[in-house]
Amino acid sequence: MSTVFNVNSLARENVRQLVPYMSARRLGGNGNIWLNANEYPIAPDFQFSEKTLNRYPECQPASVIQRYADYAGLQPDQVLVSRGADESIELLIRVFCEPGKDAVLFCPPTYGMYSVSAETFGVEQKKIPTRTDWLPDIAAIENNLDRVKLIYICSPNNPTGNLIAPAALRQILELARNRAIVAIDEAYIEFCPQHTTTRWLRDYPHLVILRTLSKAFALAGLRCGFTLASPDIIALMLKVIAPYPLATPVADIAAQALTEAGINIMKDRVEEVVKNRTYLQQTLNELAMVEKVFPSETNYILVKFTDAEIVFRTLWEQGIILRDQRRQAGLDNCLRITIGSRNECEQLVSAISTLGSQAQPLKETENP
Ligand SMILES: Cc1ncc(COP(=O)(O)O)c(C=O)c1O
């Protein structure tokens, strides 16, 4: 006689309740134009130079750390490399937050992994919505700092595309002094490098900066990110990181991407993305279905449509995959669109304008 064994009954309560992060890949789609994950549209070319795959890799490959430190203008002991910035988001919770006791704070609408990582570890989340201009509500943050050990601020923010004003960042850092870590997520900072907060590390021992090779470096598939912080914070994170977080080929390619030549290629790529972004913003602004194109400091734009459902579904069926943001606080009718190649931008505009001309008569009959 067999009884039905439900393995879920063994799982931790918070894991049973957990809604996993719906990454672009998990959401699927049958696309030929992928504009939903803020990736670069063309794969960069690399050759493997490191073939000693019989050996375990270094935990923190010296050449990768040294080159990133040089690139960021810091010392190697201020840099940690991990399996994407996502791993760093999680490591910070593992280092600083006691489940059931401490809390993390962040300001929606923002990047989804702060919530998922806190949930996974059973750490309380304080969600302090941004103001209508998408800047943090400083007074509300101040009133909710009880038990908060870790504050995530995404700048430029995903999905809204705006920078968080330096004055607001400093106010948060002052509020958190001696009581919480402030992690500024600079995943998109290469698109506005003058706004990095790396120089602030001297003044704020509780500041942590998150970086990635997934965006301007065009290496999302590599899974390589960085944490910049005081040597003391880096030492704590090294206590909990996996023994071999980076596969040998990952370290090999990351080191190549961070040479002077690699960094110059990245900068050219940023210029091209910014040009395409301007083109897309200008042309979308003229379309009937578009209510508002928000300014952006990144490789994506947030767009408010008159009917986002129609745009999202119709383009999805045509193989143009966008990111639906309608469930995020304050983002009714908003879709996030990654800046693709010029050709992809043109196809996108053409698909939406066709839609607009089909939808127009409908709108007129609705509103005589
Ligand atoms: C704001 C932000 N932080 C972190 C990440 C994750 O970066 P990685 O690919 O290095 O894990 C992303 C990816 O989209 C992001 O948008």
The ligand as a MOL file (V3000), in Angstrom:
LIG
                    3D

  0  0  0     0  0            999 V3000
M  V30 BEGIN CTAB
M  V30 COUNTS 16 16 0 0 0
M  V30 BEGIN ATOM
M  V30 1 C 19.1960 46.4870 -11.6920 0
M  V30 2 C 19.7730 45.1420 -11.9340 0
M  V30 3 N 20.6080 44.6230 -11.0170 0
M  V30 4 C 21.1630 43.4240 -11.1990 0
M  V30 5 C 20.8780 42.6640 -12.3060 0
M  V30 6 C 21.4750 41.3020 -12.4300 0
M  V30 7 O 22.6740 41.3400 -13.0870 0
M  V30 8 P 23.4690 40.0060 -13.3940 0
M  V30 9 O 23.1220 39.6000 -14.7810 0
M  V30 10 O 24.9050 40.4030 -13.2440 0
M  V30 11 O 23.0730 38.9840 -12.3580 0
M  V30 12 C 20.0180 43.1560 -13.2780 0
M  V30 13 C 19.6860 42.3570 -14.4710 0
M  V30 14 O 18.8210 42.6410 -15.2300 0
M  V30 15 C 19.4500 44.4310 -13.0820 0
M  V30 16 O 18.5960 44.9490 -13.9620 0
M  V30 END ATOM
M  V30 BEGIN BOND
M  V30 1 1 1 2
M  V30 2 1 2 3
M  V30 3 2 2 15
M  V30 4 2 3 4
M  V30 5 1 4 5
M  V30 6 1 5 6
M  V30 7 2 5 12
M  V30 8 1 6 7
M  V30 9 1 7 8
M  V30 10 2 8 9
M  V30 11 1 8 10
M  V30 12 1 8 11
M  V30 13 1 12 13
M  V30 14 1 12 15
M  V30 15 2 13 14
M  V30 16 1 15 16
M  V30 END BOND
M  V30 END CTAB
M  END
